[in-house]
Amino acid sequence: MAQKIAQLQHEVQNENSARFDDPRKIKVEDSMTDLEQSVNNLIKIKIAIFIASTPMREHILKLSELKSRIFFLQTIDTKEGKISNYGDDPVEYIVVYDKIWVKNKILKCEEEIDNIQEELDTFNHKTEIDV
């Protein structure tokens, strides 16, 4: 459906304006009508999915936060020990959270994501929506 909407948008955008002496390849009004109907159908599908997913909403939100946490953990600077930059005298760095700690936290998040994703996949497989 998204591909159909994109195609219809493309048709309206590119065929709306034409030289007065050059016939259009399509009827733009029909494409616009079809586009509006397709968008309305997509909205109905999204609403049905939203309603059907209510029992799993907590899992969906948690999944999102776990992914954000992994991104955050990956940005923690874990350099430690004596490091020389560009030939300068070495500077000693110490950390509160080392690479191993960060890696273990990421692995725990990934494990939790996998478990949640399995539950969501099972739910999605069993759940039907009426549109």
Residue pairs with C-beta under 8 A, 6 or more apart in sequence:
1 38
1 41
1 42
1 45
2 42
4 38
5 35
5 38
5 39
5 42
8 31
8 32
8 34
8 35
8 38
9 35
11 26
11 28
11 31
12 28
12 31
12 32
12 35
15 24
15 25
15 26
15 28
15 31
16 28
18 24
41 131
44 131
45 129
45 131
48 129
48 130
48 131
49 129
51 129
52 127
52 129
53 60
53 123
53 127
55 123
56 119
56 120
56 123
59 116
59 119
59 120
60 120
62 112
62 116
63 113
63 116
63 117
63 120
66 109
66 112
66 113
66 116
67 113
69 105
69 109
70 106
70 109
70 110
70 113
73 102
73 105
73 106
73 109
74 102
74 106
76 97
76 102
77 95
78 95
78 97
78 98
78 99
78 102
79 93
79 95
80 93
80 94
80 95
80 98
81 92
81 93
82 90
82 91
82 92
82 93
83 90
83 91
83 92
83 93
84 90
84 91
85 91
